[in-house]
Amino acid sequence: MTASRFAYDDETFLLDGEPLRVLSGALHYFRIHPDQWAGRIAMGRLMGLNTIETYIPWNAHSPTRGVFDTDGGLDLGRFLDLVGEAGMHAIVRPGPYICAEWDGGGLPAWLSTTPGIGLRSSEPRYLAAVTEYLEAALAVVAPRQIDNGGPVILLQVENEYGAYGEDADYLRSLTEVYRCNGITVPLTTVDQPRDGMLERGSLPEVLATGSFGSRVTERLAALRAHQPRGPLMCSEFWCGWFDHWGGFHHVTDAAESARSLDELLEAGASVNIYMLHGGTNFGLTNGANDKGLYQPTVTSYDYDAPLDEAGRPTKKFWRFREVIARHEAVPSLPSDGLVIPDFVVPEPVPLVGAGLLDEVLPGQWSAFESAPTLDDLGLSGGFLRYRASLSGGDDPTLLQLAEVRDRAWVYLDGAAVGVLSRSAGERSIVVPRGGGRLEILVEDEGRVNYGPRIGEPKGLIGPVTLGGAEIRGWEAAPVPVEALPAIAEDSPESTLPLRAGLIRAHFELDEPGDLAIAADDIGWGIAWINGFGLGRFRPRGPQRTLYVPLPATRAGRNTVVLFTQEAPRSPRLSFRPSLDLGPIDE
């Protein structure tokens, strides 16, 4: 392999033979509207960074095997080109597993439908699929390495693998795929520097880096003890944290984070700040944790980062800039200061019903002997409708499931019976009688992105029993989520739905602008504006607003569409002058 322009010696990174400290910040292109990429990158440079880091989400690019979509918000090449045009370097982390509080940790749902596949291992069927993916991803990245005149200086192999497995052959196979596909820059791994994770997750021939946000001296010492040679780098400097529905909004003290960053830089280490700007889990892309309790991640990925969810500088931005300036040169601020536009706050507008789901979407039903999962139907996420005919008696009867993944709305002869929630550990409900038409709507609230439950199927996990006897003879129909905005706009006006249905609202803008939709009183569901998927909303918090990026709006008439599974508490759509991420856990 030809020597790279970017390399490292016993102590530091080298660019063309000269020392370079990597000062990086994480920006996930897939969590930012593509028309806002350049502005977010520029703010990173203004904070004093010289590098931008991003993951690549395999499942977003490859919703089906053999596809690698790079359109619109998935145009990785354009994003890396913008980093280069800003005079910055780039770090790329292709995974294949990324965690990132992203749906399934970035692993496509279709992977797990392959019988006998061994995720995150050297199992041949898994490696074959990974190789196909990496060949496509690296075809975008390799020409943009610094050795080819591009910005890319580092690539990461896997992601915190030491917390999951210890298959060194798997890690070596990934490095071979990288090298065989034209990657010449140095490779890294990342693990928490504790509990044997570095030993399990790294290779002697690859630079090991750490992930931590505090106890800097201790963590760097552990990293150096594991790897005596090479630059010290914290490639995930956690300056905040993520939130789960029903919890608090997590924050970290800006001064404390700045002190830890200063300690890191004083030690001569390089850094990647996770996150510079978290962005948003648009659409249905959020992940979930399950360490005995299923906890889906909220739509906002604000992360209490230096740039908030809307890209505005926070106290942490200015504290970090001050710290960096003590160690490296930082760009001058604009002579007239930073211009931070206000949120646009339209007047409240009426919510208008656009039909019950069953009315506007008769559905394409398929027959099954037992209740299928979403994965059985080739669905990577979203919603699945079930129905079955019950032939029991008139007495109340217990309906039981092995597990619901993740939320189920139960109806009998069109009347609501109740809700089963995985987060609450609910697996049974009493139906008013043992006969009639049973209907169940199931939502996948986000695939687990960390730990041994990655790759699990979604939907009703059987057997499904009534009074102890398994229910046979099911029909199931997917909900075509992407088609719902157009269906809502074309449907006649109706009353607001009390069960799963569509709602729309229209408002006018003089010019495009950032918006904050008040989302805590519009029910339980997902939202779009002008066809752009904003994400999920819940009445339970902590997140109380939905961020609407300026490029998704337009001058004149704008349309918001809601697919609600539970009725809104307000008949109006309202807006707020700022984002509200809920009560703080300090």
ZAMARGU-4260 file (C-alpha; in steps of 0.2 Angstrom, whole numbers, plus 5000, padded with zeros to 4 digits):
<rodrens>
0) 5000/5000/5000 | 5006/5017/4996 | 5011/5028/5011 | 4997/5041/5015 | 5000/5059/5016
5) 4991/5058/5033 | 5000/5046/5045 | 5006/5046/5063 | 5022/5042/5074 | 5024/5037/5092
10) 5015/5053/5098 | 5006/5063/5085 | 4997/5063/5069 | 5007/5069/5054 | 5001/5078/5038
15) 5014/5079/5025 | 5027/5075/5039 | 5021/5090/5050 | 5012/5087/5066 | 4993/5090/5066
20) 4981/5089/5081 | 4964/5083/5075 | 4951/5094/5082 | 4935/5086/5076 | 4916/5088/5079
25) 4902/5075/5074 | 4889/5080/5061 | 4878/5067/5055 | 4873/5072/5037 | 4858/5060/5039
30) 4851/5070/5053 | 4852/5087/5045 | 4842/5094/5030 | 4855/5094/5016 | 4852/5112/5012
35) 4859/5116/5030 | 4875/5105/5029 | 4886/5120/5023 | 4880/5131/5037 | 4883/5118/5051
40) 4900/5114/5044 | 4904/5132/5044 | 4899/5134/5062 | 4911/5120/5067 | 4925/5129/5059
45) 4921/5145/5068 | 4921/5135/5085 | 4939/5131/5081 | 4938/5114/5073 | 4948/5108/5059
50) 4939/5092/5055 | 4921/5085/5054 | 4916/5067/5058 | 4901/5057/5052 | 4894/5040/5053
55) 4887/5031/5038 | 4870/5023/5041 | 4869/5007/5031 | 4851/5004/5033 | 4846/5022/5027
60) 4857/5019/5011 | 4852/5001/5009 | 4834/4998/5014 | 4834/4983/5003 | 4849/4972/4998
65) 4859/4978/4983 | 4854/4996/4984 | 4865/5010/4990 | 4854/5026/4989 | 4864/5043/4988
70) 4850/5054/4984 | 4845/5070/4993 | 4849/5069/5011 | 4859/5053/5009 | 4872/5062/4997
75) 4887/5057/5007 | 4899/5063/4993 | 4891/5080/4992 | 4893/5082/5011 | 4911/5077/5011
80) 4914/5089/4997 | 4906/5103/5007 | 4918/5098/5021 | 4933/5100/5010 | 4927/5116/5002
85) 4926/5123/5020 | 4945/5120/5022 | 4942/5106/5034 | 4947/5087/5035 | 4934/5073/5037
90) 4933/5057/5048 | 4921/5044/5041 | 4914/5030/5052 | 4905/5017/5040 | 4902/5005/5054
95) 4894/4993/5048 | 4887/4995/5065 | 4886/5013/5071 | 4874/5013/5087 | 4871/5032/5087
100) 4854/5030/5094 | 4849/5027/5076 | 4836/5014/5071 | 4844/4997/5073 | 4861/5004/5076
105) 4862/5006/5057 | 4861/4988/5053 | 4847/4984/5040 | 4832/4975/5046 | 4833/4963/5031
110) 4850/4956/5038 | 4841/4947/5052 | 4829/4938/5040 | 4843/4928/5034 | 4843/4911/5043
115) 4858/4908/5053 | 4866/4925/5051 | 4878/4930/5064 | 4877/4949/5067 | 4894/4958/5070
120) 4904/4943/5068 | 4915/4934/5055 | 4900/4923/5050 | 4901/4921/5031 | 4883/4927/5027
125) 4885/4942/5037 | 4902/4946/5030 | 4896/4944/5012 | 4882/4957/5015 | 4894/4969/5024
130) 4907/4967/5010 | 4893/4972/4997 | 4889/4987/5008 | 4907/4993/5011 | 4911/4991/4993
135) 4897/5003/4988 | 4901/5015/5003 | 4919/5016/5000 | 4917/5019/4982 | 4910/5036/4988
140) 4924/5039/5001 | 4940/5032/4993 | 4941/5046/4980 | 4938/5059/4993 | 4953/5054/5004
145) 4967/5067/5006 | 4979/5056/4996 | 4967/5060/4981 | 4965/5078/4985 | 4949/5076/4996
150) 4946/5079/5015 | 4946/5062/5022 | 4960/5058/5034 | 4954/5044/5045 | 4941/5029/5044
155) 4935/5019/5058 | 4933/5000/5059 | 4917/4995/5067 | 4911/5004/5083 | 4914/5001/5101
160) 4915/4982/5097 | 4923/4978/5113 | 4906/4981/5122 | 4898/4968/5111 | 4910/4954/5105
165) 4928/4948/5104 | 4930/4941/5086 | 4946/4948/5080 | 4945/4939/5063 | 4929/4949/5060
170) 4939/4966/5063 | 4953/4960/5052 | 4941/4955/5038 | 4934/4973/5039 | 4951/4981/5038
175) 4955/4970/5023 | 4939/4976/5014 | 4944/4994/5017 | 4961/4991/5010 | 4955/4981/4995
180) 4943/4995/4991 | 4956/5009/4990 | 4957/5015/5008 | 4975/5022/5011 | 4973/5033/5026
185) 4975/5027/5043 | 4961/5016/5051 | 4955/5017/5069 | 4944/5008/5082 | 4935/5016/5096
190) 4931/5008/5113 | 4928/5014/5131 | 4945/5013/5140 | 4939/5001/5154 | 4933/4983/5158
195) 4943/4975/5144 | 4934/4984/5130 | 4950/4990/5122 | 4957/4973/5122 | 4942/4965/5114
200) 4938/4979/5102 | 4955/4983/5094 | 4969/4976/5083 | 4987/4979/5086 | 4989/4985/5068
205) 4975/4998/5070 | 4976/5014/5080 | 4965/5012/5096 | 4955/5028/5102 | 4944/5030/5117
210) 4926/5036/5120 | 4922/5046/5136 | 4917/5063/5142 | 4925/5064/5159 | 4939/5057/5170
215) 4951/5062/5156 | 4968/5059/5164 | 4962/5041/5170 | 4955/5037/5153 | 4970/5043/5143
220) 4981/5033/5155 | 4971/5017/5151 | 4972/5021/5133 | 4991/5023/5133 | 4993/5007/5144
225) 4984/4997/5131 | 4993/5005/5116 | 5011/5012/5120 | 5013/5019/5103 | 5003/5032/5093
230) 4993/5048/5096 | 4981/5049/5110 | 4963/5052/5104 | 4946/5053/5111 | 4936/5050/5096
235) 4920/5052/5105 | 4921/5066/5118 | 4903/5065/5125 | 4898/5083/5129 | 4880/5078/5131
240) 4868/5064/5130 | 4852/5058/5122 | 4834/5057/5128 | 4820/5044/5129 | 4802/5046/5128
245) 4794/5048/5146 | 4811/5053/5153 | 4820/5069/5156 | 4830/5080/5144 | 4848/5077/5148
250) 4861/5091/5149 | 4879/5093/5155 | 4886/5108/5163 | 4895/5119/5150 | 4909/5124/5161
255) 4912/5106/5167 | 4913/5100/5149 | 4924/5114/5144 | 4936/5109/5159 | 4937/5091/5153
260) 4940/5097/5135 | 4954/5108/5141 | 4962/5094/5151 | 4961/5083/5135 | 4970/5096/5124
265) 4982/5100/5138 | 4988/5082/5137 | 4991/5084/5119 | 4977/5073/5113 | 4967/5074/5098
270) 4948/5074/5099 | 4931/5072/5091 | 4917/5081/5100 | 4902/5070/5100 | 4891/5079/5095
275) 4895/5096/5088 | 4877/5096/5082 | 4865/5082/5085 | 4851/5086/5073 | 4835/5077/5072
280) 4829/5059/5070 | 4818/5064/5055 | 4805/5052/5049 | 4805/5035/5058 | 4824/5034/5061
285) 4826/5035/5080 | 4833/5020/5089 | 4830/5012/5106 | 4838/5004/5121 | 4833/4989/5130
290) 4843/4984/5145 | 4828/4975/5153 | 4817/4991/5149 | 4812/4996/5131 | 4816/5015/5129
295) 4814/5022/5112 | 4824/5038/5108 | 4815/5054/5106 | 4814/5063/5089 | 4826/5077/5094
300) 4844/5072/5094 | 4849/5089/5102 | 4862/5080/5113 | 4865/5096/5123 | 4878/5099/5110
305) 4888/5116/5106 | 4875/5119/5092 | 4857/5115/5097 | 4845/5105/5086 | 4841/5121/5075
310) 4860/5124/5073 | 4861/5139/5085 | 4876/5141/5096 | 4874/5137/5114 | 4884/5142/5130
315) 4894/5126/5126 | 4899/5132/5109 | 4907/5148/5116 | 4915/5139/5131 | 4923/5126/5119
320) 4929/5140/5107 | 4938/5148/5122 | 4946/5132/5127 | 4952/5128/5109 | 4959/5145/5107
325) 4970/5142/5122 | 4978/5128/5112 | 4976/5131/5093 | 4972/5146/5082 | 4953/5149/5079
330) 4945/5159/5065 | 4940/5177/5069 | 4921/5180/5072 | 4912/5190/5058 | 4915/5209/5061
335) 4896/5212/5063 | 4894/5196/5074 | 4884/5181/5071 | 4866/5183/5064 | 4855/5171/5072
340) 4837/5172/5065 | 4822/5170/5076 | 4810/5156/5074 | 4795/5161/5064 | 4779/5159/5074
345) 4763/5158/5064 | 4746/5161/5071 | 4737/5144/5077 | 4727/5136/5063 | 4713/5123/5064
350) 4717/5104/5063 | 4706/5096/5050 | 4702/5078/5050 | 4706/5069/5034 | 4699/5052/5037
355) 4701/5037/5048 | 4715/5025/5043 | 4702/5011/5038 | 4692/5023/5028 | 4706/5031/5017
360) 4717/5015/5016 | 4707/4999/5014 | 4724/4990/5013 | 4732/4975/5004 | 4728/4961/5016
365) 4738/4945/5016 | 4733/4929/5025 | 4743/4920/5038 | 4740/4905/5049 | 4749/4914/5064
370) 4751/4932/5067 | 4766/4938/5057 | 4780/4950/5061 | 4784/4966/5051 | 4800/4957/5046
375) 4790/4942/5039 | 4782/4955/5027 | 4798/4963/5022 | 4795/4979/5032 | 4810/4988/5041
380) 4799/4998/5052 | 4783/5008/5053 | 4765/5001/5056 | 4757/4984/5053 | 4738/4981/5054
385) 4731/4964/5060 | 4714/4957/5060 | 4706/4940/5065 | 4689/4933/5067 | 4685/4927/5085
390) 4672/4913/5088 | 4672/4913/5107 | 4657/4917/5119 | 4650/4933/5126 | 4660/4934/5142
395) 4676/4945/5144 | 4691/4935/5139 | 4710/4937/5141 | 4720/4941/5126 | 4739/4937/5128
400) 4755/4939/5118 | 4772/4933/5121 | 4778/4951/5118 | 4772/4967/5108 | 4785/4976/5099
405) 4782/4990/5102 | 4765/4997/5104 | 4748/4990/5100 | 4731/4998/5099 | 4717/4984/5101
410) 4699/4985/5094 | 4685/4973/5094 | 4671/4976/5081 | 4678/4994/5079 | 4677/4999/5097
415) 4693/5003/5106 | 4698/4990/5119 | 4715/4998/5125 | 4733/4999/5122 | 4748/4987/5125
420) 4765/4995/5127 | 4781/4986/5127 | 4789/5001/5137 | 4777/4996/5151 | 4779/4978/5150
425) 4761/4975/5144 | 4757/4958/5136 | 4739/4955/5140 | 4722/4964/5139 | 4704/4959/5143
430) 4693/4960/5128 | 4674/4962/5132 | 4669/4946/5124 | 4677/4931/5115 | 4668/4934/5098
435) 4669/4947/5085 | 4682/4955/5073 | 4698/4958/5082 | 4709/4972/5075 | 4726/4977/5081
440) 4737/4991/5075 | 4756/4989/5079 | 4769/5002/5079 | 4788/4999/5078 | 4794/5013/5089
445) 4812/5011/5084 | 4824/4996/5083 | 4836/4993/5097 | 4853/5000/5093 | 4864/4994/5107
450) 4867/4977/5115 | 4861/4959/5112 | 4844/4963/5106 | 4849/4972/5090 | 4842/4963/5075
455) 4826/4957/5084 | 4809/4956/5074 | 4795/4968/5076 | 4776/4967/5078 | 4766/4954/5087
460) 4777/4941/5094 | 4767/4925/5096 | 4759/4915/5101 | 4744/4926/5102 | 4731/4918/5113
465) 4713/4921/5118 | 4707/4912/5134 | 4723/4901/5132 | 4720/4895/5115 | 4730/4902/5100
470) 4721/4913/5088 | 4723/4905/5070 | 4718/4913/5054 | 4726/4931/5053 | 4726/4944/5040
475) 4739/4958/5040 | 4742/4974/5030 | 4756/4986/5030 | 4753/5005/5032 | 4762/5013/5018
480) 4768/5027/5028 | 4777/5037/5014 | 4761/5038/5005 | 4751/5046/5019 | 4754/5064/5016
485) 4747/5063/4999 | 4732/5053/5004 | 4729/5066/5018 | 4729/5081/5006 | 4718/5072/4993
490) 4705/5066/5006 | 4689/5076/5010 | 4687/5085/5026 | 4680/5076/5041 | 4679/5077/5060
495) 4696/5074/5070 | 4699/5055/5071 | 4697/5047/5088 | 4707/5032/5083 | 4721/5030/5070
500) 4718/5042/5056 | 4725/5057/5046 | 4724/5076/5050 | 4730/5091/5041 | 4732/5109/5044
505) 4737/5124/5032 | 4746/5140/5036 | 4754/5154/5027 | 4772/5161/5028 | 4779/5177/5020
510) 4796/5168/5018 | 4804/5151/5023 | 4809/5150/5041 | 4813/5138/5055 | 4798/5133/5065
515) 4794/5125/5082 | 4778/5115/5081 | 4769/5113/5098 | 4769/5094/5099 | 4763/5090/5116
520) 4744/5092/5113 | 4742/5085/5096 | 4741/5067/5101 | 4752/5052/5097 | 4759/5050/5080
525) 4771/5056/5066 | 4771/5072/5056 | 4776/5079/5039 | 4777/5097/5032 | 4775/5099/5014
530) 4779/5080/5012 | 4795/5081/5023 | 4795/5069/5037 | 4798/5078/5054 | 4797/5063/5065
535) 4787/5056/5080 | 4777/5066/5093 | 4771/5060/5110 | 4760/5068/5123 | 4771/5061/5137
540) 4787/5071/5134 | 4801/5076/5137 | 4801/5083/5120 | 4787/5096/5118 | 4791/5103/5101
545) 4795/5097/5083 | 4809/5106/5074 | 4804/5111/5056 | 4820/5116/5046 | 4819/5131/5036
550) 4822/5123/5019 | 4807/5112/5022 | 4795/5127/5022 | 4791/5139/5008 | 4783/5156/5006
555) 4764/5155/5004 | 4754/5140/5009 | 4762/5126/5019 | 4754/5110/5024 | 4756/5099/5040
560) 4750/5081/5040 | 4748/5071/5055 | 4745/5052/5056 | 4739/5050/5074 | 4735/5034/5083
565) 4728/5043/5098 | 4717/5059/5097 | 4724/5076/5099 | 4720/5086/5115 | 4718/5102/5105
570) 4709/5106/5089 | 4722/5118/5083 | 4740/5117/5077 | 4751/5130/5087 | 4769/5136/5086
575) 4782/5142/5098 | 4796/5155/5098 | 4809/5142/5103 | 4812/5123/5104 | 4806/5115/5120
580) 4815/5099/5124 | 4806/5096/5141 | 4811/5096/5160 | 4830/5094/5163 | 4839/5080/5172
585) 4854/5089/5180
</rodrens>
